[in-house]
């Protein structure tokens, strides 16, 4: 079995795979982005996550505030930044 095929990963738990390599990961999703910016689409939320990875600084961390700030930079609110 070739472990590089997508179907090989479908039945594995990502945290189990990381643990075997003694790695850890915190996983953020588009749903997390939408919890701080519910006005964003799935595609926009994915764009926010991709930008977060590019901007991430280990000294500051990957936080809810960071996600919101990146989302606000990429997709400014029409009402001047006020939350709905």
C-alpha positions as CSV (number, residue, x, y, z in Angstrom):
1,X,0.0,0.0,0.0
2,X,1.3,3.4,-0.9
3,X,0.9,5.8,2.0
4,X,1.0,8.8,-0.2
5,X,-2.3,8.2,-1.8
6,X,-5.1,10.3,-0.4
7,X,-7.3,7.4,0.4
8,X,-4.5,6.0,2.7
9,X,-4.8,9.1,4.8
10,X,-8.6,9.0,5.0
11,X,-8.7,6.3,7.7
12,X,-5.9,7.7,9.8
13,X,-6.1,10.1,12.6
14,X,-3.8,13.1,12.0
15,X,-2.8,13.3,15.7
16,X,-1.8,9.7,15.7
17,X,0.4,10.2,12.7
18,X,2.0,13.3,14.3
19,X,2.6,11.4,17.6
20,X,4.5,8.7,15.8
21,X,6.9,11.4,14.7
22,X,6.8,13.2,18.1
23,X,5.1,16.2,16.6
24,X,2.1,18.2,17.7
25,X,-0.2,20.5,15.7
26,X,-3.0,22.8,16.5
27,X,-5.6,22.7,13.7
28,X,-7.7,25.7,12.7
29,X,-10.6,25.4,10.3
30,X,-12.7,27.7,8.1
31,X,-15.4,27.2,10.8
32,X,-13.0,28.8,13.3
33,X,-12.5,31.8,11.0
34,X,-16.3,32.1,10.6
35,X,-16.8,32.1,14.3
36,X,-15.0,35.5,14.5
37,X,-16.1,36.7,11.0
38,X,-19.5,35.0,10.2
39,X,-19.9,37.2,7.2
40,X,-17.1,35.4,5.3
41,X,-17.7,32.6,2.8
42,X,-15.9,29.2,3.0
43,X,-13.6,30.4,0.2
44,X,-12.8,33.7,2.0
45,X,-12.2,31.9,5.3
46,X,-9.8,29.5,3.6
47,X,-8.0,32.5,2.1
48,X,-7.7,33.9,5.7
49,X,-6.2,30.7,7.0
50,X,-3.7,30.6,4.1
51,X,-2.7,34.2,4.8
52,X,-2.4,33.4,8.5
53,X,0.2,30.7,7.7
54,X,2.2,33.2,5.6
55,X,2.1,35.9,8.4
56,X,2.5,33.6,11.4
57,X,5.1,34.6,13.9
58,X,6.1,32.0,16.5
59,X,6.8,34.7,19.0
60,X,3.2,36.0,18.8
61,X,1.3,32.8,18.2
62,X,-1.7,31.8,16.2
63,X,-4.8,33.1,18.1
64,X,-8.4,34.1,17.7
65,X,-7.3,37.8,17.6
66,X,-4.7,37.0,15.0
67,X,-7.3,35.3,12.8
68,X,-9.7,38.2,13.2
69,X,-7.0,40.8,12.4
70,X,-5.9,38.9,9.3
71,X,-9.6,38.5,8.2
72,X,-10.2,42.3,8.8
73,X,-7.1,43.1,6.7
74,X,-8.1,40.9,3.8
75,X,-11.9,41.6,4.0
76,X,-12.6,45.0,5.7
77,X,-16.1,45.4,7.0
78,X,-18.3,47.7,5.1
79,X,-19.4,49.5,8.3
80,X,-15.9,50.6,9.2
81,X,-14.8,47.6,11.3
82,X,-17.7,47.6,13.8
83,X,-18.9,44.1,14.6
84,X,-22.5,43.2,13.7
